Amino acid sequence: MKSRNVVYSTDQGRLCPDCECSIAECQCKNAQAVGNGKILISLETKGRKGKGVTVITGLPMTQDELKLLGKKLKAQCGTGGAVKDGQIEIQGDSRQKIKELLEKAGYSSKFSGG
């Protein structure tokens, strides 16, 4: 029985709903999808000293699958990036290329933002 209904903790990040440990240290190894299935591709510059970063959110994948896809997208775009908090960040404005790559992999996506 759950002792609390915490989904996110500032100390540990995302928490597993079953064992209430951080996703990285999940005791029940319940591989859950992080995203909601509504894939959005946007360009962010805020807080990055004017440098653009393409952000992909909403992918219905586990954290490990996100890391693999992030690695593949970074290689295809020829840039660096990171996987943080259930989203993939790719350096530079690669929105169109990423949309094409995701559609090739079978994911429907939309652009968000301006």
N, C-alpha and C positions, 0 to 999 in steps of 0.2 A: 504494500500500500504506500502511496506517495505521501511524503511528509509535507511537501510544498508544491506549488505549481509554477516554478520559476522556469522561464524559457531562455533568458539571457542574463548573464552575470558580468559585471564590469571586471571582476577578478579573473574569470575563466573564459569568457566569451560565450558562444552557443553551448547549451546544455542538452544532453540526451533526455527526452521526456520519460524514459523508462527508469534508468538508473540515476539520473540527475547529476551525472559527472560531466566534465567537459567533453565535447565531441572527440577530441584527440585522445582522451583517456577513458573512453566509454568502456564500462565493464561488461555490458551485455552485448557489445559488438553489433548492435542493431544499426545496420547501414541504412541511413535515411537520406532521402533526397533533400538537398538544401533549398533549391529554388521552387517556385510555384508553377513553372511551366510556361509562363508568359515571358518570353525572352526579349529583352530590350537592349539595344546597343546605343550608347551615348558617348559624347565627347565631353570630358571634364577638364577644366583648367583651374578651377578654384583651389587655392591652397597649394599650388604646384609651381608658383613663380612664373605663370604664363605658359608653361609647357603643357601641351595637350596630351591627354591620356584617354584611350578608347576603353570604355567600361562595358562589360557584358554581364547582365544580371538576369536572374530568373531561370537559369538552366536547371532542369530537374535531374540533378546528378548528386552523387555522394561527393564528399570532399576529395577523395582519392581520384575519382573520375574527372573532377574539375581540374585537378593538377595535371593529369595526362592531357586533357583537351587544351589547357593553357599552354603546356609545353609545345604541343603540335601547332597551335595558332601562332605562338611566338616564332617558331621556326619558319612557318609559311610567310609571315610578315617580315621576317628578318630583323626583328627588334627584340628588346627585352620586355619584361613585364612581371606581374605577380598574381597570385591567387590569394585573396583576402576576404574573409567574412562572407563566403558563398558567392563571390563575384570574381571575374577575371579582368585584370587590368593589363592592357597592351600599350606600350609607349607609342606616342604619335597618333595621327589621325588615320586609322586603318579601317574605318567603319564599313566602307563599301566592300573591301576585300574580305573582311570577317563575315559580313552578311552572306557573301557568295560561298565561303567555305562552310558556314553553318548550314546553308541550304543544301549543299552537296552532301553533307553528313546526315540530312534528313530532318533538320530543325527549322521550324518557321520562326522568323524573328522580325522585329520592327525597330525603326530608329526612334529614339526619344530625344527630347530637347530641341534646340534650334538648329 
